[in-house]
Amino acid sequence: MPKPSRTLINTAIVALGYLLSRLLGVIRDIFITAQFGTAPVVDAYRAAFAIPDLLYLVIAGGALGTALIPVFQQRKSTSTAAEAWQLANSVMTIALPLLVGAATIAFVWAEPLVRLTTARGFTPELQQQTAHLMRMLLIQPILLGIGGIFKALLESHDNFATPTLGANLYNIGIIAGAALLTPWFGIDGVVYGVIIGAVAFLGVQVWPLRRLGWRYQALIEWPSTDLREIARLLIPRLFGQSIWQINLTVMIAIASTFGVGAVAASGYALQIMLLPHGLIGLSVGTVVFPLLARLYAEGQGTAFVARANQALQSVLVVTVPAAFVLWSGAPAIVKVLYQRGSFDTESLLLTIAAVQGYALGLAGFSMAEIAVRIWFARKDTRTPVIIGAITVAANVAGGWWLTRNGTQLAQLQLLTSVFSITNLLEGALLVGVLQARQPGITIWQHPWHWLLCIAGMVVLWQGSIRLLPALPLQPAQDWHDWRIIGLHLGSSVLIFGWGVLTSSRWLRVIRESRGTLATHQGSEGVSA
């Protein structure tokens, strides 16, 4: 088991990697917005991604990775390294033809697929363009799928840096396509960048795996208890991953009926929300999952609960005020990031509305990331799927029923708000049921401390909003210039961040969390 210092280093690596990845994602969108704004071709590009992403996530992405890690960890601890790699090769040998076969079917049936799903509200011409882009993108799930298996294997060996580098290279490839290829190829140039990035994501992970001892052999262990265990864990997770991606696909289909630009604006806004989500929820969840799986497999229940509580509480205390910042600062954030080139006032207003809708669910979305991984570490993939299916059904029904009328702006904000509210519901249900199954799990170890800290941050943020514009930074008539808004926003966020750290220390939140962790680390040493 890695030392606590190694766990902290891994967390820092993944957090910085996700931060860079999300920043690169925003930079990618900056290039796309400057070139196309919220033009119909961007709607087609966003809609074309849904089915390739579904293939990747279901067959060899998050679903297979979360099922593979606990079983691979167990095989490593009970068998030889050669037998562990044999299991990995069996998984790859099964996954590759499934990916190729599914991509081939989607290629052949591209036009009816997009016409019935993500491009439902588009014109016939735009539906054809969406099908064309989707066919180009279908190489992506094959490359990312095998790369996702590589990622799970590397993380099982506590190598988080290489997969993080690969994820950033993926975004750099898309940026290169948007910056260098769109003048010649239009929106197709962005897709070429996606393919280049997917190749880089896969390729950069090959050599580190070879250094660990992996050599690919086309084989399938059968009969195999471990393969059956992966299948047992995978099937519920597969349904869970499917309904999540179907949820996003339905959202795109509903947004496509709102008019030109709604799908593009929703995509830009989601990328902004994913920045704090990736830095906080996803980075903590990625690092803590292999550790929790190991602790649970070794029967260290006290340490398991301590690490799970630490992850849940640390994510919650940061994402609640971060959601407030995102909602309050949405106009400045969107204006600074995107308003240039072809991104006009209508695009600005649509994207602001979507950002504010998504911001409402940031805390629930991040908390669910941690709670789901706690469930998976316990080798229970069924419960999160049931809860996920309930909340997705609520989102789809609410999104469809509540957005049938109104202006395009109101419809889009309502759709993203319903998405956020159901994510909050999912996070609450995941933790609530977990508390009944795993005694000791809690997100409110010091509720008044957390609430006072959050309240202090809200006051500090509002104070910065009102005071900074009054400072003699620029003439008053220039205050709406995007550079001045950027200065205002940057200063406010710095003050906000400083306040989070100082208030948390003053309220002993961080200190007591560390003390609790140190106590459990001591008990782990005794157990060992």
Secondary structure, DSSP 8 states (H G I E B T S, - for coil): ---HHHHHHHHHHHHHHHHHHHHHHHHHHHHHHHHHTT-HHHHHHHHHHHHHHHHIIIIISHHHHHHHHHHHHHHHHHS-HHHHHHHHHHHHHHHHHHHHHHHHHHHHTHHHHHHHTTTTTS-HHHHHHHHHHHHHHTHHHHHHHHHHHHHHHHHHTT--HHHHHHHHHHHHHHHHIIIIIHHHHTHHHHHHHHHHHHHHHHHTTHHHHHHHT--------SS-HHHHHHHHHHHHHHHHHHHHHHHHHHHHHHHTTS-TTHHHHHHHHHHHHHHHHIIIIIHHHHHHHHHHHHHHHTT-HHHHHHHHHHHHHHHHHHHHHHHHHHHHTHHHHHHHHH-STT--HHHHHHHHHHHHHHHTTHHHHHHHHHHHHHHHHTT--HHHHHHHHHHHHHHHHHHHHHTSSS-HHHHHHHHHHHHHHHHHHHHHHHHHHHHHHSTT--S-SSHHHHHHHHHHHHHHHHHHHHHGGGSTTS-GGGTTSHHHHHHHHHHHHHHHHHHHHHHHHHTTHHHHHHHHHHHHHHHHHHH-
